Amino acid sequence: MPSETLNLAVIIGSVREGRFGPVVARWFVEQAEQHGQFTVDLIDLADTPLPLELPPVPPALEPDMARPAEMAGLTRRIAAADAIVVVTPEYNRSFPASLKAAIDWHYTEWHAKAVGFVGYSGGSGGILAVEQLRQVFGELQAHTVRDYVAFPRYYELFGSDGILRDPEGPNGAAKVLLDQLLWWGSVLHDARRDRPYTTAH
């Protein structure tokens, strides 16, 4: 285990009006802080303009590409993370366009990072969105950990105060996810430090 805490970015993937993502994200941030091995940075994509029109040269070919000035903070925070947790709903059996835009505007910032997921939706708990995100992050040379947290029928699991009615199961699942992120995040952090990550295009 690392002698210092790992930088964990928790990303709220939905920017939809009336979204439930911030409630789920706040719960997970509390779990990460109680874990004691992470410095947590909560990133809300609603705070950053995310143009869907990408530049003609993709970031895979031009990592230091020009981005909108308003995106500089988001880029810096992703780059600083050792591990990332994406909090995502499921829209039409997939994940939000806002999340895809945030991912596609970056490339090397995701490299050799540990990525985990917290999903929520009506029936599946966001599992279909999570499985698609695994493919996306694999293409970006990130490592997605096995376990995740799912909230099917999330509106029945959280009270109107945003507190889980029965926290034992979700808290346990969060602990498993955080332990995996700690292990993989630590290994990849040390590997990036000792041998800068590069890949041929």
ROZAZA-353086 format. One record per atom (N, C-alpha, C): x, y, z. Coordinates in steps of 0.05 Angstrom, whole numbers, padded with zeros to 5 digits, always signed. Layout:
N
XYZ ...
//
This chain:
201
+00017-00024+00000 +00000+00000+00000 +00018+00025+00000 +00008+00047-00013 +00025+00071-00015 +00028+00085+00012 +00051+00098+00016 +00055+00113+00041 +00039+00139+00040 +00033+00149+00016 +00017+00173+00012 -00009+00166-00001 -00029+00184+00002 -00055+00179-00009 -00054+00181-00040 -00071+00167-00053 -00073+00169-00082 -00094+00191-00089 -00089+00204-00112 -00108+00224-00122 -00131+00209-00136 -00155+00212-00126 -00179+00199-00137 -00198+00220-00148 -00203+00219-00174 -00223+00237-00186 -00249+00222-00188 -00270+00234-00178 -00297+00223-00180 -00313+00241-00199 -00321+00230-00222 -00333+00246-00243 -00363+00241-00245 -00378+00263-00242 -00407+00261-00246 -00412+00263-00276 -00422+00241-00288 -00423+00240-00317 -00448+00253-00329 -00469+00257-00314 -00494+00268-00325 -00495+00298-00321 -00505+00312-00341 -00509+00341-00338 -00539+00347-00342 -00555+00327-00342 -00584+00330-00347 -00598+00346-00325 -00618+00361-00333 -00634+00376-00313 -00648+00356-00295 -00646+00361-00269 -00659+00343-00250 -00644+00318-00245 -00619+00316-00254 -00603+00291-00251 -00600+00283-00222 -00596+00257-00218 -00592+00245-00192 -00562+00241-00186 -00546+00244-00206 -00517+00239-00203 -00503+00251-00180 -00508+00277-00173 -00495+00289-00150 -00500+00275-00124 -00525+00264-00121 -00531+00250-00096 -00514+00225-00094 -00512+00209-00115 -00496+00185-00116 -00467+00191-00112 -00458+00212-00125 -00429+00220-00124 -00422+00229-00095 -00439+00244-00082 -00433+00253-00055 -00431+00229-00036 -00449+00209-00040 -00447+00185-00024 -00420+00171-00029 -00412+00169-00054 -00387+00154-00059 -00363+00170-00049 -00363+00196-00051 -00341+00212-00041 -00338+00207-00010 -00360+00206+00003 -00359+00200+00032 -00346+00173+00037 -00353+00153+00021 -00341+00127+00024 -00311+00128+00019 -00303+00143-00002 -00274+00145-00008 -00259+00159+00014 -00271+00180+00025 -00257+00195+00046 -00255+00177+00071 -00275+00161+00077 -00274+00144+00100 -00254+00121+00096 -00249+00114+00072 -00230+00093+00065 -00202+00101+00075 -00195+00127+00073 -00171+00137+00084 -00146+00136+00067 -00148+00125+00043 -00124+00123+00026 -00125+00141+00001 -00145+00158+00000 -00148+00174-00024 -00151+00204-00017 -00140+00221-00035 -00147+00249-00035 -00168+00252-00058 -00192+00261-00051 -00214+00259-00070 -00219+00286-00083 -00223+00286-00109 -00230+00309-00125 -00256+00303-00139 -00278+00317-00131 -00304+00313-00143 -00307+00331-00168 -00309+00319-00191 -00311+00334-00216 -00339+00332-00227 -00352+00354-00230 -00380+00355-00241 -00378+00365-00270 -00384+00349-00289 -00382+00357-00317 -00401+00380-00324 -00421+00384-00307 -00440+00407-00312 -00425+00433-00308 -00402+00433-00295 -00388+00458-00290 -00370+00466-00314 -00367+00449-00334 -00349+00454-00356 -00363+00452-00383 -00361+00472-00400 -00372+00469-00427 -00358+00446-00442 -00374+00428-00454 -00362+00405-00468 -00372+00405-00497 -00359+00419-00515 -00368+00419-00543 -00369+00391-00554 -00389+00384-00569 -00390+00359-00583 -00374+00359-00609 -00368+00383-00619 -00353+00386-00643 -00323+00384-00636 -00311+00361-00642 -00283+00357-00636 -00266+00369-00658 -00241+00376-00652 -00223+00387-00672 -00215+00366-00693 -00206+00375-00716 -00200+00356-00738 -00179+00335-00732 -00159+00343-00715 -00138+00324-00708 -00144+00314-00680 -00148+00288-00677 -00156+00277-00651 -00133+00278-00631 -00140+00279-00605 -00119+00280-00584 -00101+00256-00584 -00108+00234-00595 -00090+00211-00597 -00066+00218-00615 -00070+00236-00634 -00048+00244-00652 -00035+00270-00643 -00050+00286-00628 -00040+00312-00619 -00048+00315-00589 -00034+00303-00571 -00042+00303-00543 -00044+00331-00531 -00027+00349-00540 -00028+00376-00530 -00044+00395-00547 -00065+00384-00558 -00083+00399-00576 -00095+00423-00562 -00103+00443-00578 -00116+00466-00567 -00145+00458-00559 -00151+00465-00534 -00178+00460-00524 -00190+00487-00516 -00217+00488-00513 -00229+00512-00503 -00217+00520-00476 -00213+00546-00472 -00200+00555-00448 -00215+00545-00423 -00242+00543-00425 -00258+00535-00402 -00253+00506-00394 -00240+00491-00411 -00234+00462-00406 -00208+00458-00392 -00192+00478-00388 -00165+00475-00377 -00166+00462-00350 -00185+00470-00333 -00186+00459-00306 -00193+00430-00306 -00212+00422-00323 -00220+00394-00326 -00196+00377-00335 -00182+00387-00355 -00159+00372-00365 -00137+00369-00344 -00132+00390-00329 -00112+00389-00308 -00120+00369-00286 -00145+00368-00279 -00154+00351-00257 -00154+00322-00265 -00161+00316-00290 -00160+00288-00300 -00131+00279-00301 -00113+00296-00311 -00085+00289-00312 -00073+00284-00285 -00082+00298-00265 -00071+00296-00238 -00081+00271-00223 -00101+00257-00234 -00113+00234-00220 -00096+00210-00223 -00094+00194-00202 -00082+00167-00203 -00103+00146-00208 -00127+00152-00200 -00150+00134-00204 -00175+00151-00209 -00194+00139-00223 -00218+00154-00231 -00242+00136-00226 -00263+00148-00215 -00289+00134-00213 -00309+00151-00229 -00322+00137-00247 -00343+00150-00264 -00370+00143-00252 -00386+00163-00245 -00413+00159-00235 -00431+00164-00259 -00445+00143-00268 -00460+00146-00293 -00488+00135-00291 -00507+00149-00303 -00534+00137-00306 -00534+00120-00332 -00557+00109-00338 -00560+00094-00363 -00582+00107-00380 -00574+00118-00403 -00594+00130-00421 -00596+00112-00445 -00620+00101-00450 -00624+00085-00474 -00603+00064-00477 -00597+00050-00455 -00579+00027-00454 -00549+00035-00459 -00543+00061-00453 -00516+00070-00457 -00511+00093-00437 -00488+00107-00440 -00480+00128-00422 -00484+00155-00435 -00484+00177-00420 -00491+00204-00430 -00471+00215-00450 -00480+00231-00468 -00463+00244-00488 -00443+00262-00475 -00451+00275-00453 -00432+00292-00438 -00408+00277-00429 -00411+00253-00421 -00389+00237-00412 -00371+00229-00435 -00383+00222-00457 -00368+00215-00481 -00352+00238-00491 -00363+00262-00490 -00349+00286-00499 -00325+00291-00481 -00328+00289-00455 -00306+00293-00436 -00284+00273-00441 -00291+00248-00447 -00271+00228-00452 -00257+00234-00478 -00271+00240-00499 -00260+00243-00526 -00243+00268-00529 -00247+00288-00512 -00230+00312-00513 -00202+00307-00502 -00198+00284-00490 -00173+00277-00477 -00163+00250-00486 -00137+00245-00481 -00126+00219-00490 -00104+00210-00470 -00081+00224-00471 -00059+00215-00453 -00067+00218-00423 -00086+00236-00418 -00094+00240-00390 -00106+00215-00377 -00116+00197-00394 -00128+00172-00384 -00108+00149-00382 -00085+00152-00395 -00066+00130-00398 -00057+00118-00372 -00057+00092-00370 -00046+00077-00348 -00058+00087-00321 -00083+00093-00321 -00098+00101-00297 -00118+00078-00290 -00123+00075-00264 -00143+00056-00255 -00171+00070-00256 -00190+00056-00268 -00217+00068-00271 -00238+00049-00259 -00256+00060-00244 -00278+00045-00233 -00305+00059-00239 -00327+00045-00233 -00353+00056-00240 -00373+00053-00218 -00391+00073-00216 -00415+00072-00200 -00438+00078-00219 -00456+00059-00222 -00478+00063-00240 -00505+00064-00226 -00524+00078-00238 -00551+00080-00227 -00571+00082-00250 -00593+00069-00248 -00614+00071-00268 -00639+00057-00257 -00660+00056-00274 -00685+00044-00265 -00683+00014-00260 -00674-00001-00279 -00675-00030-00277 -00648-00043-00272 -00629-00036-00289 -00603-00050-00290 -00582-00039-00270 -00587-00016-00260 -00567-00003-00243 -00544+00009-00259 -00548+00013-00284 -00527+00025-00301 -00507+00006-00312 -00512-00020-00310 -00492-00040-00318 -00486-00039-00348 -00507-00034-00364 -00502-00032-00393 -00484-00008-00400 -00488+00014-00386 -00471+00037-00390 -00442+00031-00382 -00440+00017-00359 -00413+00011-00349 -00398-00008-00368 -00412-00028-00379 -00398-00046-00397 -00389-00032-00423 -00404-00013-00432 -00395+00002-00456 -00372+00020-00449 -00372+00031-00425 -00350+00048-00417 -00324+00032-00414 -00326+00007-00406 -00302-00009-00404 -00288-00011-00432 -00304-00014-00453 -00292-00015-00480 -00278+00011-00487 -00292+00033-00480 -00281+00059-00487 -00254+00064-00472 -00254+00059-00446 -00229+00064-00431 -00207+00045-00438 -00214+00020-00447 -00193+00002-00456 -00179+00013-00480 -00194+00026-00498 -00182+00038-00522 -00163+00061-00514 -00168+00073-00491 -00152+00096-00482 -00129+00087-00464 -00123+00061-00463 -00100+00051-00448 -00104+00054-00418 -00129+00055-00409 -00134+00056-00380 -00141+00027-00371 -00139+00023-00345 -00146-00004-00335 -00172-00001-00318 -00193-00015-00327 -00218-00014-00311 -00218-00038-00292 -00223-00032-00266 -00223-00054-00246 -00249-00070-00248 -00248-00094-00237 -00269-00113-00241 -00295-00105-00228 -00294-00098-00203 -00319-00093-00188 -00329-00065-00191 -00355-00061-00187 -00368-00035-00190 -00391-00034-00170 -00403-00011-00168 -00426-00007-00151 -00450-00001-00169 -00472-00014-00165 -00496-00009-00181 -00520-00003-00163 -00536+00016-00172 -00560+00024-00158 -00585+00020-00177 -00596-00004-00179 -00621-00007-00194 -00644+00005-00177 -00662+00018-00191 -00684+00032-00178 -00674+00049-00156 -00655+00066-00163 -00641+00083-00144 -00661+00100-00128 -00683+00107-00140 -00703+00125-00128 -00717+00111-00104 -00714+00084-00103 -00725+00070-00079 -00703+00066-00058 -00678+00068-00066 -00656+00062-00047 -00648+00086-00031 -00651+00110-00042 -00644+00135-00028 -00669+00148-00018 -00668+00160+00006 -00690+00175+00016 -00690+00203+00004 -00710+00219+00011 -00712+00246+00000 -00690+00264+00010 -00676+00255+00031 -00654+00270+00042 -00627+00262+00029 -00629+00244+00009 -00604+00235-00005 -00588+00215+00010 -00600+00203+00032 -00586+00183+00048 -00597+00156+00041 -00578+00136+00039 -00587+00109+00033 -00604+00098+00055 -00626+00085+00048 -00643+00073+00068 -00630+00048+00081 -00616+00033+00065 -00602+00009+00075 -00574+00009+00064 -00555+00022+00078 -00528+00027+00067 -00509+00003+00067 -00516-00018+00082 -00496-00039+00086 -00485-00051+00060 -00503-00059+00042 -00494-00071+00017 -00478-00052-00001 -00489-00028-00007 -00474-00009-00023 -00447-00001-00010 -00447+00003+00016 -00422+00011+00029 -00401-00012+00026 -00410-00037+00028 -00391-00059+00024 -00381-00060-00004 -00399-00056-00023 -00390-00056-00052 -00371-00033-00057 -00375-00010-00045 -00357+00013-00048 -00329+00006-00037 -00329-00008-00014 -00303-00015-00002 -00287-00034-00021 -00301-00053-00033 -00288-00071-00051 -00276-00056-00075 -00293-00038-00087 -00284-00022-00109 -00260-00005-00102 -00261+00008-00079 -00239+00026-00071 -00214+00010-00065 -00216-00014-00054 -00192-00030-00049 -00179-00037-00076 -00195-00044-00096 -00184-00050-00122 -00171-00026-00135 -00184-00003-00133 -00173+00022-00144 -00146+00029-00129 -00145+00024-00104 -00121+00029-00089 -00098+00012-00099 -00103-00014-00102 -00081-00032-00111 -00072-00025-00139 -00091-00024-00158 -00084-00018-00186 -00074+00011-00189 -00086+00029-00175 -00077+00057-00177 -00049+00060-00167 -00042+00046-00146 -00015+00048-00134 +00006+00036-00154 -00001+00012-00164 +00018-00001-00183 +00022+00016-00207 +00001+00026-00219 +00003+00042-00243 +00017+00069-00238 +00012+00081-00214 +00025+00106-00207 +00055+00101-00206 +00064+00080-00193 +00093+00074-00191 +00105+00068-00219 +00090+00054-00235 +00099+00048-00262 +00102+00073-00279 +00083+00091-00277 +00085+00116-00293 +00109+00133-00283 +00114+00132-00257 +00136+00147-00246 +00163+00136-00255 +00165+00109-00255 +00191+00097-00260 +00196+00093-00290 +00174+00092-00305 +00178+00088-00334 +00155+00102-00348 +00160+00126-00359 +00139+00142-00372 +00124+00126-00392 +00097+00128-00391 +00080+00112-00408 +00079+00123-00437 +00086+00107-00457 +00084+00115-00485 +00071+00092-00500 +00059+00098-00522 +00047+00078-00539 +00048+00087-00568 +00053+00068-00586 +00053+00075-00614 +00025+00078-00624 +00021+00097-00643 -00006+00102-00654 -00010+00084-00678 
//
